[in-house]
Amino acid sequence: MTFIIAEAGVNHGGDFETALKLVDAAKQSNADAVKFQLFHSRRLWGDERIENLELSEAQMLDICAYCKSLDIEFMCTPFGAEEAIFLRPLVKRMKIASGCLTRIEILQACRHLPVILSTGMSTMKEISEALWHLDDVTLLHCTSAYPCKPEDVNLRAMKTLEENFGHPVRFSDHTAGITAAIAAAARGAVVIEKHLTLDRNMPGPDHKASIMPKEFKAMVSAIREVELMLGDGVKQPRLCEEELRKVWRANS
């Protein structure tokens, strides 16, 4: 069954109450998990460029508790080794962002945990080197453009990554719609991550690559339908065909 992650990211705009509303929206949209980001902008970039988008460790603890109360998995991406160490006891699996794929200190802080590793902007050599530092890995194919144009999605790269590295490869969707995520599910992706927003016109870096709760719920529903359509792969008459088969085969 496809594990669907609602990427809240920084779409809360640094507002704790909005973050909780994103958890509500993810749950109501039937996502399996909701994911945030933990960073300190001054530590990460040495300035205050996105300081207004930060949530504190204390707020993350409260968000984690709120997720548990709603029975939706809490996930969070660390943007530093200290943040990864803080998050370790809070998460079932760690999500590492594409931009951090070459940050060895973050990879090592996540070792021995199940890790979902995004591969946007990455070369095959960089991915190979990152895998040396991790144990239990699912690779997420994605294109780091917000939003990503259809011609840049390159869903066939999921198969390329899986064949080359032998790890499960799934999809992080940065397009403006839901077609790519549904297509990825049809190609066998069992983890799909998609940005969720409460308002695409809000200020912030990810809203244009995000979808609204109603769209997210429609996407989840379509993915679940695709899962049914994929079937078991065995080619034989289905039960629903038996009556018609009897008619036609009787006249053969």
C-alpha positions in Angstrom: 0.0 0.0 0.0 1.4 3.4 -1.0 2.6 5.4 2.0 1.5 9.0 1.3 3.3 11.9 3.0 1.7 15.3 3.2 4.6 17.7 3.1 3.7 20.6 5.3 7.3 21.8 5.2 7.3 25.6 5.9 3.8 26.2 4.6 2.8 27.2 8.1 4.8 30.5 7.6 6.3 30.1 11.1 2.8 30.2 12.8 2.2 27.3 15.2 -1.6 27.4 14.9 -1.3 27.1 11.1 1.0 24.2 11.6 -1.7 22.4 13.6 -4.2 23.2 10.9 -2.0 21.6 8.4 -1.9 18.4 10.5 -5.7 18.5 10.6 -5.8 19.0 6.8 -3.4 16.1 6.3 -5.5 13.8 8.5 -8.7 14.8 6.8 -7.1 14.2 3.4 -6.3 10.6 4.4 -2.5 11.1 4.3 -0.5 8.5 6.2 2.0 11.0 7.5 2.5 14.8 7.8 6.1 16.2 7.5 7.6 19.4 8.8 11.1 20.9 8.6 13.4 21.7 11.6 16.2 24.2 11.0 17.8 27.3 12.5 18.4 29.8 9.7 21.3 31.6 11.3 23.1 28.3 11.9 22.3 27.0 8.5 22.9 30.0 6.3 24.5 32.5 8.7 21.7 35.1 8.2 18.0 35.7 8.7 16.7 34.9 5.3 14.0 32.5 6.4 14.0 33.0 10.2 10.3 33.9 10.0 9.6 30.3 8.8 11.2 28.6 11.7 9.4 26.4 14.3 11.1 25.7 17.6 12.0 22.3 19.1 9.4 22.9 21.7 6.8 23.5 19.1 7.9 20.4 17.2 7.3 18.4 20.4 3.8 19.7 20.6 3.1 19.1 16.9 4.4 15.5 17.4 2.0 15.0 20.3 -0.8 16.4 18.3 -0.1 14.0 15.4 -0.2 11.1 17.9 -3.6 12.3 19.2 -4.9 12.2 15.6 -3.2 8.9 14.7 -1.2 10.3 11.8 2.5 9.8 11.6 4.7 12.8 12.5 7.7 13.3 10.3 10.3 16.0 10.1 13.3 16.9 8.0 16.5 18.0 9.9 18.7 20.6 8.3 21.6 20.0 10.6 23.1 17.2 12.7 21.9 18.7 15.9 18.4 18.8 14.6 18.7 15.2 13.5 19.8 14.1 16.9 16.9 16.0 18.5 14.4 14.3 16.1 15.6 10.7 16.4 13.4 9.7 19.4 10.4 11.5 17.8 10.2 9.8 14.4 9.8 6.3 13.0 11.8 7.2 9.9 13.9 10.2 9.0 13.5 12.2 5.9 16.6 13.8 4.4 16.1 16.7 1.9 17.7 16.8 -1.5 19.8 19.8 -0.5 21.3 17.8 2.4 22.3 14.7 0.4 25.9 15.7 0.5 25.9 16.8 4.2 27.8 13.9 5.7 27.2 15.0 9.3 23.5 14.8 8.8 23.6 11.4 7.1 25.7 10.0 9.9 23.4 11.4 12.6 20.6 9.5 10.9 22.4 6.2 10.6 20.7 3.1 12.0 17.3 4.7 11.4 15.0 4.0 8.4 15.7 6.9 6.1 13.8 8.4 3.1 16.4 10.2 1.0 15.4 12.7 -1.6 17.6 12.8 -4.7 16.8 16.1 -6.4 19.8 18.0 -7.9 21.9 14.9 -7.3 24.3 13.0 -9.6 24.5 9.2 -9.4 28.0 9.5 -7.8 26.6 11.8 -5.1 23.8 9.3 -4.4 26.2 6.4 -4.2 28.5 8.3 -1.8 25.5 9.2 0.4 24.4 5.6 0.6 27.7 4.6 2.2 26.6 6.5 5.4 23.1 5.0 5.7 21.7 1.6 6.4 17.9 1.3 5.8 17.2 3.6 2.8 14.3 4.4 0.5 15.3 6.7 -2.3 12.9 9.4 -3.4 13.2 10.5 -7.0 12.3 14.2 -7.4 13.2 17.3 -9.4 14.1 20.3 -7.2 12.0 22.9 -9.0 9.0 24.6 -7.3 6.8 24.0 -9.2 8.3 21.4 -11.5 7.2 21.4 -15.1 5.8 18.1 -16.6 8.8 17.8 -19.0 11.2 17.9 -16.0 9.5 15.2 -13.9 11.3 12.2 -15.5 9.4 9.4 -13.8 11.5 6.8 -15.6 14.4 7.8 -13.4 12.7 5.8 -10.5 13.5 2.6 -12.4 17.1 3.8 -13.2 17.8 4.5 -9.5 16.3 1.2 -8.3 18.3 -0.8 -10.9 21.5 0.9 -10.0 21.3 1.0 -6.3 19.0 -1.9 -5.3 17.1 0.3 -2.9 13.4 1.0 -3.1 12.8 4.1 -5.2 9.7 6.2 -4.8 8.6 9.8 -5.7 8.5 13.3 -4.2 6.2 15.4 -6.4 6.9 19.1 -6.9 4.5 19.7 -9.8 1.5 22.0 -9.4 -1.1 19.3 -9.9 -1.7 15.6 -9.0 -1.1 13.8 -12.3 2.5 13.0 -11.6 1.8 11.5 -8.2 -0.9 9.3 -9.6 1.3 8.3 -12.5 4.1 7.4 -10.1 1.7 5.2 -8.2 0.8 3.5 -11.4 4.5 2.8 -12.0 4.7 1.1 -8.6 5.8 3.9 -6.2 5.0 2.8 -2.6 6.0 6.1 -1.1 4.7 9.4 -2.5 5.4 12.8 -0.9 3.4 15.9 -1.9 3.3 19.5 -0.6 0.1 20.5 1.2 -0.9 24.1 1.7 -4.0 25.9 3.1 -3.6 28.8 0.7 -1.5 28.8 -2.5 -1.3 32.6 -2.4 0.5 32.7 1.0 4.1 34.0 1.0 6.7 31.4 1.1 8.9 29.2 -1.2 6.7 26.1 -1.6 3.1 27.2 -2.0 3.2 27.2 -5.8 4.3 23.6 -5.8 1.6 22.6 -3.2 -2.0 21.5 -3.4 -5.0 22.4 -1.3 -6.6 19.9 1.0 -9.5 19.1 -1.3 -7.0 18.3 -4.1 -4.8 16.3 -1.7 -7.8 14.1 -0.7 -8.7 13.6 -4.4 -5.1 12.5 -5.1 -5.1 10.0 -2.2 -8.4 8.6 -3.5 -7.0 8.3 -7.0 -3.8 6.6 -5.8 -5.9 4.1 -3.7 -7.9 3.3 -6.9 -4.7 2.8 -8.9 -3.5 0.3 -6.3 -6.7 -1.7 -6.9 -6.2 -1.5 -10.6 -2.6 -2.8 -10.5 -3.8 -6.2 -9.3 -1.7 -9.2 -8.7 -0.1 -9.5 -12.2 -1.4 -13.0 -12.8 -3.0 -13.3 -16.2 -6.0 -15.6 -15.9 -9.8 -15.2 -16.3 -11.2 -13.0 -13.5 -14.3 -14.0 -11.6 -16.2 -11.1 -13.2 -15.5 -12.6 -16.6 -16.8 -16.1 -16.0 -20.3 -15.8 -17.2 -19.3 -14.1 -20.5 -16.4 -16.6 -20.9 -18.9 -19.5 -20.7 -21.0 -18.0 -23.5 -18.1 -17.3 -25.8 -16.1 -20.5 -25.1 -19.2 -22.6 -25.5 -19.4 -21.5 -29.1 -15.7 -22.0 -29.8 
